[in-house]
Amino acid sequence: MTTPKTNTKAVVQPYLTFAGRCEEAIEFYRKALGAEVEMIMRFKDSPEKCDSDKVPPGYDEKVMHSSFRIGDSVIMATDCDFEGSKGFQGFSLSYSAPDEAAINRAFAALAEGGKVQMPLSKTFFSPLFGVVFDRFGISWMVLVTPPQPCN
């Protein structure tokens, strides 16, 4: 008899907060980057009743928890920002693809309604790299993954 293996490695995943715009953001990433929605749970669908003093009125249809996949990465997101985040900006999401055409498309899509911090250009580590804040204020580093040498 074989004992089933359990995952014993820790995992760190980004969890983004959109303060009421989560569903809009997911749809944006679906169109811009090909995100695939894995699940969406709305406040009204919670197995436990939410405290009315903790959830703003009208949040029944808002996203309590969601996850979506971009390539091999899973990103989680929510509308929960009831205290009003202070806008921690000490991180970026990194999006890489193997060819310049894909990076040009992704960068243009993310920049729509956002703000380019560093235009796409050649760097010592990538044939094409740029940084953009999307319309939701999320910072993205976008780059062509350089070919890896075969060993």
Rosetta blueprint (number, residue, H / E / L):
1 M L
2 T L
3 T L
4 P L
5 K L
6 T L
7 N L
8 T L
9 K L
10 A L
11 V L
12 V L
13 Q L
14 P L
15 Y E
16 L E
17 T E
18 F L
19 A L
20 G L
21 R L
22 C H
23 E H
24 E H
25 A H
26 I H
27 E H
28 F H
29 Y H
30 R H
31 K H
32 A H
33 L H
34 G L
35 A L
36 E E
37 V E
38 E E
39 M E
40 I E
41 M E
42 R E
43 F H
44 K H
45 D H
46 S L
47 P L
48 E L
49 K L
50 C L
51 D L
52 S L
53 D L
54 K L
55 V L
56 P L
57 P L
58 G L
59 Y L
60 D L
61 E L
62 K L
63 V E
64 M E
65 H E
66 S E
67 S E
68 F E
69 R E
70 I E
71 G L
72 D L
73 S E
74 V E
75 I E
76 M E
77 A E
78 T E
79 D L
80 C L
81 D L
82 F L
83 E L
84 G L
85 S L
86 K L
87 G L
88 F L
89 Q L
90 G L
91 F L
92 S L
93 L E
94 S E
95 Y E
96 S E
97 A E
98 P L
99 D L
100 E H
101 A H
102 A H
103 I H
104 N H
105 R H
106 A H
107 F H
108 A H
109 A H
110 L H
111 A H
112 E L
113 G L
114 G L
115 K E
116 V E
117 Q E
118 M E
119 P E
120 L E
121 S E
122 K L
123 T L
124 F L
125 F L
126 S L
127 P L
128 L L
129 F E
130 G E
131 V E
132 V E
133 F E
134 D L
135 R L
136 F L
137 G L
138 I L
139 S E
140 W E
141 M E
142 V E
143 L E
144 V E
145 T L
146 P L
147 P L
148 Q L
149 P L
150 C L
151 N L
